[in-house]
Amino acid sequence: MPMPFANTADQLLPTGYAAPGSGAAGRYPDAAAMVSAIRPDQPIYCFRPHVLRATARNFIDAFPGRVLYAVKCNAEPIFVDALRDGGVCDFDTASLTEVALVRDRYADSRAYFMHPVKQRGAIREAYYRYGVRHFALDHPDELAKIRQETGDADDVTMMVRLATPRGAAVYDLGGKFGTDVAGCIDLLRAVQAGGQKAGLCFHVGSQCLTPSSWATALRLADEVLRGSGVPVSVLDVGGGFPAPYVGLYPPPLDAYVAAIRDALPDAARAPGCELWCEPGRALVAAGASLVVRVELRRAGFLYINDGIYGSLSDLKYAGLRFPMRVLRAGGRPSGRLAPFSLFGPTCDSADVMEGPYMLAEDVREGDYIEIGQAGAYTLELRTDFNGFLPDRFVEVTDPAFLPMPAMEPTEATARAAE
Ligand SMILES: Cc1ncc(COP(=O)(O)O)c(C=O)c1O
């Protein structure tokens, strides 16, 4: 067991914790035990490798094709190692750093460069040094760029990215990347004319709640494949598979898989075509919770030691309500819940998360809040703005901390919080 900190100066050292990249030090039955043992001054990620392993195994078993983990969602090596232990060998990478991370760490892993706009040097290094053979694109100039930087290699698969309509996704990714049906047809023909293999990919948007969004995207993919007449070796249905948050309970993965199976274009059922997906959030969200400390209570507002410039930007920009509960070292908070809003630690008044979040009504300074579903797009988006950088990990062995309907504010409590 790590020792409690002896004094304030020591509290700034990573004693008893692990810095990112070095694994999680300290293992506890759950976040409450960690809080009682350490009483941490800084935010702590409670990492659950058993949850990550099981989630990876379930996804791979359920999906009728190759499952690429989207590294951007959480590139922290201890998380990627746990997914790897759960059977993930294929990685959607968007930068040379991500390519290097997986290729240097796992000799038998495969990386696919799925960012449609790449630096020339990154293409070269990925191809020649790391053996990457799949590159995404959505513009003729990017096709020319990849050809130039790989010496017109004929062992490259060009993954043409199709733009899909904004559906029920919390984050729309279609505005920035992808081209329409006609653009995809032109690109596929150009790929074929240049002697390379072709693939087709899309992304329906992150945290997409409706399986029918994949059916819509696959109908467009069918138009592209029929219209071009170009055989593809890969159809990649992207990421976007959702995780549950408070008030957002998506259908089970099977419903997404069924929608994809039913809408699969004939060309994608051909023996030479592989089906891929690139989940991020759905694989890692439940793999960690985050424990923050309450530094001050001002009526219905709690000032905490992490915020939108740290791990919690999704609380503000996506309006996602993560599951939360109050932990009190050496005591028990009230079982009665009341609505609260949160302020992050920086001096920016934009650093606020309105919620409302239902927390023990007697929450007070020195209490901790465990925030569940904190494995996806949290630590990846951290900054050290104002000198606050959450970077401490411990391992916990309890089940994932998931949202429940009881965490939802009722109409009356939400009104009281306004
Ligand atoms: C190309 C690509 N693939 C996969 C993902 C992962 O998406 P998600 O975390 O929603 O599954 C993203 C996210 O931005 C992406 O841009």
The ligand as a MOL file (V3000), in Angstrom:
LIG
                    3D

  0  0  0     0  0            999 V3000
M  V30 BEGIN CTAB
M  V30 COUNTS 16 16 0 0 0
M  V30 BEGIN ATOM
M  V30 1 C -11.1780 8.2780 -38.0520 0
M  V30 2 C -11.6910 8.0020 -36.6910 0
M  V30 3 N -11.8890 6.7130 -36.3410 0
M  V30 4 C -12.3400 6.3840 -35.1020 0
M  V30 5 C -12.6010 7.3590 -34.1650 0
M  V30 6 C -13.0950 6.9310 -32.8100 0
M  V30 7 O -14.3810 7.3610 -32.6230 0
M  V30 8 P -15.2190 6.9460 -31.3250 0
M  V30 9 O -14.3580 7.2240 -30.1460 0
M  V30 10 O -16.4250 7.7840 -31.3950 0
M  V30 11 O -15.5320 5.4820 -31.4680 0
M  V30 12 C -12.4330 8.7160 -34.4920 0
M  V30 13 C -12.7420 9.7680 -33.5190 0
M  V30 14 O -12.5940 10.9410 -33.7330 0
M  V30 15 C -11.9660 9.0490 -35.7940 0
M  V30 16 O -11.7710 10.3120 -36.1550 0
M  V30 END ATOM
M  V30 BEGIN BOND
M  V30 1 1 1 2
M  V30 2 1 2 3
M  V30 3 2 2 15
M  V30 4 2 3 4
M  V30 5 1 4 5
M  V30 6 1 5 6
M  V30 7 2 5 12
M  V30 8 1 6 7
M  V30 9 1 7 8
M  V30 10 2 8 9
M  V30 11 1 8 10
M  V30 12 1 8 11
M  V30 13 1 12 13
M  V30 14 1 12 15
M  V30 15 2 13 14
M  V30 16 1 15 16
M  V30 END BOND
M  V30 END CTAB
M  END
